[in-house]
Amino acid sequence: MRRYEVTFILAPTLTDDEVEQSVETFRKVAEEKGAQIVKVDEWGKRRLAYPINKHSEGIYTILTLEEPEAVAVDELERRFKVTDSVIRFLSVRIDLDLKRMEKFKSRRDKRRAASKGRSKKNTDQVAAVKD
């Protein structure tokens, strides 16, 4: 299963009900295309780094999806392009990054275990010399 983070920014002129409706619509589209919604993270209204379409703020939402192929992500991107309330979006495949992090973590844990074993031997040798 591949994992994707789909981030989109809605125009700050939308009401709370319109924002909820938009997020719910995008969730349903993803689920209809076979994606499993792992998490919906709504950041709310944030200041943009630079103006986009004369907006200095935007309403951020992050959808985390799992699916075997990028069918739902492609459909979401298509809908983002035709929806006027979406001022910016970005889709990123994150399962490769998660796999890489696990690999680095296991290497780090092995190194720590090895260094603890060496430091214990050194401590035992110092104790033996003192006796």
Secondary structure as the mmCIF struct_conf table of DSSP 4:
data_model
#
loop_
_struct_conf.conf_type_id
_struct_conf.id
_struct_conf.beg_label_comp_id
_struct_conf.beg_label_asym_id
_struct_conf.beg_label_seq_id
_struct_conf.end_label_comp_id
_struct_conf.end_label_asym_id
_struct_conf.end_label_seq_id
STRN STRN1 ARG A 2 LEU A 10
TURN_TY1_P TURN_TY1_P1 PRO A 12 THR A 13
BEND BEND1 LEU A 14 LEU A 14
HELX_RH_AL_P HELX_RH_AL_P1 ASP A 16 GLU A 32
TURN_TY1_P TURN_TY1_P2 LYS A 33 GLY A 34
HELX_LH_PP_P HELX_LH_PP_P1 ALA A 35 ALA A 35
STRN STRN2 GLN A 36 ILE A 52
TURN_TY1_P TURN_TY1_P3 ASN A 53 LYS A 54
STRN STRN3 HIS A 55 GLU A 67
BEND BEND2 PRO A 68 ALA A 70
HELX_RH_AL_P HELX_RH_AL_P2 VAL A 71 VAL A 82
TURN_TY1_P TURN_TY1_P4 ASP A 84 SER A 85
STRN STRN4 VAL A 86 ARG A 93
HELX_RH_AL_P HELX_RH_AL_P3 ASP A 95 LYS A 130
#
